[in-house]
Amino acid sequence: MKVRSLGSVALALSSLALAGCQHRSQVSYVPPPAATAPVATRSQAPIERIPAPLPSTRAPAPAASTDDLLGQPISIEVGLASWYGPPYHNRQAADGSIFDQNALTAAHRELPMGTTVRVTNLATNQSVVAKITDRGPFVEGRTLDLSLAAAKEIGVYRVGVTKVQIEVFAHPGSDPEGRWCVQVGAFLDQADAIQTKNDLIRRYPTAKVIEFSGPTGFWVRINPVIPRRGTAESIVAAIHLPDATAWLVRLN
């Protein structure tokens, strides 16, 4: 991928006045048992699949819903869905809650936290209603990460990755104004995350970059001082790294 000159990109980024935030404490990472956990190596390569155990007979905990599911969805998206569970069970999700792999939840990069979605497996026509409580997946080509329970509900658990339709429903009140950032990968190895952070700092000295232990691996992120979507989109357009992908991510 062509890399812009340091001078031109630094000039483009200088108006963004980026600010960092404090590091979170690092957490020991244990690789997941399934190939569909939403983390990637520095090259964003898929994780080797490990045979999954038989599904549990335990009934999944229902997702609390206050959204109106009787009306028409406000948007519909089609993309690839995967799932995640161990070792992220009982760890903090991106919305501040504790991730429960047995609850009907999901991770999406751009939908507001707390959004209700109806996810339909286009191969089997099975559907599940879930809440967006996390951010991801940070793997090229994927749109949604389902919790373990939600994946079992619609037949994604065994296949790992499949095409789904995502129907998005409006909250009873209006959603808060979005706060946006740029995420550059989620890494299995903290050393890869730190290296990517250092690469960004060298290439784009006006951008203050943060690295921290996220809900699904080690995350590298750029937060604008004024976290508007347009500002974050400008950062995405300006960043070109040969071994990492930049995603537009909503914070709230």
N, C-alpha and C positions, 0 to 999 in steps of 0.2 A: 504494500500500500504506500502510496506516495506521501512523504512527510513534508509539511511546510517548513520553510526556513524559520529559524528561531526568532529572527527579528520580526517577520510578518505576523507570526502567531502570537508572539509576546505582545505586539501592538494591539492585536485583536482581543487579547485576554485582559489587557491592562485596564480597560474600561469596566470590567466586571467586578473589580474590587472584592476579590474572594476572601473569605475568612474561614479559618479552621475552627475546630472545636476540640475539646479535651479527648485524649485517648481513653477508651474504655479498658478496663483490666483484661488482660489476655486470658483465655481459657484453654485448657488442654483439649485437643481435638482428636476424636476417634473416628476413623473413616466409616461411612455408613455401610450397612450390609447390602443395600440395593444400588443399582446403577443409576437410579433416578433422583438421588439426593441432589439439590440444586447448587452444587459447587463444581468448580472446574480447576484444573491445574493452570499454570501460567499460560499455557497454549490454548486454554479453554477446551481441551479434549474431553470427550465423554469418559465417565468412570466405567471400568470393566464390570459387567453384570455379574452378580452373585446370586445363585438360586435362592428364592425367597421361601420362608416356611409357609405351611398351610395357613389359610386365613383363620383368625380367631372366631369362635362362636359368640364372643361377647358382643352385645348390641352396642352400636356407637352412640355416644352422647349426642343429643340433638343440638343443633345450633340455634341460639336464641335469635328470633327475627322480629323486628318491628317494622319492616318494610312491607309495602303493599304488593303482594305477589299476584293479585287478581287482575290488575291492569296490564297494559302492554309494557314490555321492557323498554327502557330509555335508549338502550343500545345493544347491539348483538355483535359478537366477535367470534371468529373461527381461528383456532390455532392448535398447537400441540400442548398437551398436558402431561405432566409427570407427577410423581408423588414423593413425599418425604415423611419420615417418622424418626426411628432411632438414627443417630444419637441425639436428635434435637428435642425429643420428648422431655417435658418439664424444664426446658430452657426458655428464656424470655424471647417472645416474638417481637417483631418490629413495632407493634402497636402498644407495647408495654405489658401485655398480658403474658401469662405462662402458656406456652404452646402445649396443647393436649392432643396427641396423635389420635385419640379416640373421639374427638369432637369433629364436627363437620365444618372445617375451615379450609382456607386456601390462601396462597400467596400470589400477588400480582404486582407488577412494577408501577402501574399508573392509576389504578382505581382508588378512590378514597377509602381510608380505613373504615371498616364497619359496613361496607357495601354488601348487599345481598346479591348473590349470583345463582342462577340455575345453570348447572353444567351438564351437558348431554353428550354422552359417548356416541359419536356418529357411526361407529361400527356396530353397536348393540342397541342403540336408542334408549339406553338406561340413563336416568337423570338423578341429580342430587342437588339440594339447595344448601349452599354454604356461605359463610361469612369471610370477607377478606380481613385477615388479621396480621399478615406478614408481607414482606417484600421479596420478590424473586419471580421466576427462576432466573439466575444469572448464568444461563447456558445458552449458547447461540441457537436460535431457531425455536425456542420454547416460550410459551405465553403464560402458562398457569402451572402452579404446583399445588396439588391437592394434599390434604392430610391423609394419613394412612386409612382412617375410617371412610373418608369421602371417596378415596380411590377404590376401596372394596365395594362401596355402594354401586358404582357404575362400571365395574370390570376393568379398571386401570391397574389394579394392584398386581396382577400376574403379568400383563404385557409390558408394564413399565412406562411406556410412552404411547399415546394415541391421539388422534385428532378429535377435538371436542368443539361444541358450540357453547359460547358463554353469553347468557342473557343477563343483562345488568338492570337492576331495579332501583328506583329512586328512593331516597330516604323520605320519611314523612315531612321533615323540614328541609331547608336547603343545605347543601353541603358547604362546609367552610371553604374559604378561598384556599386554593392549593399552595403548598410550599414545596418547592422543587429543588433537586440536586442532581448531580451526575455521579453515577456509580461506575467504577472501572473494575469489573470482575469481582468474583468471590472465589477464594483460593483455598485449597486443601492445606497448603504449606505456608506458614507465616512468612518464611523467607522470600517466597515468590511475591507475596503481597507487599513486603517492604521494598523489594527490588523494583516493582512496578511504581510504587510511590516515588522512589528516588529517580526513576526514569522520567516521570512526569515533571518532577521539580527541575531536573536538568534541562528538559526540552522546553518547558513553559515556566520560567522563573517567576512570572507574576502570579501564578496559581499556587495557593497554599493548599496542599493535599493532606488528607488524614488517612491513617490506616488503623483499623481496630478489629477486635473480635466481634463479628456480627452473629446473628442467629444461625446462619448456615455457613460457617467457615470464617475466613479472614477477609474483611472487606476493605476496599480502597474507594474513597469518596471525595468529591469536591463540592463544597457548600457555598453558594453565592451569598454575599452579605444581604442582598435583596433577593429572596428566593423565588423569583417569578419564573414561570415556565419559559417565557421567551429568553430570559437570561441563561437558563440552564441549557436550552436548545442551542444557543450560540456557543456554549462551551463544548457541547457534544460535537458540533460541526467543526470546531477548531482543533480537536484532539485526534491525532492519528498516531497510533502505536501499532507496530507490526505483530505484536503477540498478546494484545489485550483488546477487549471490546468495551466501548463506553455506552452506557444506557441512561436514558432519561428516567428518573425515579421520583415519585411523589413521596414526601415525608409524612404527610398527615392523612 
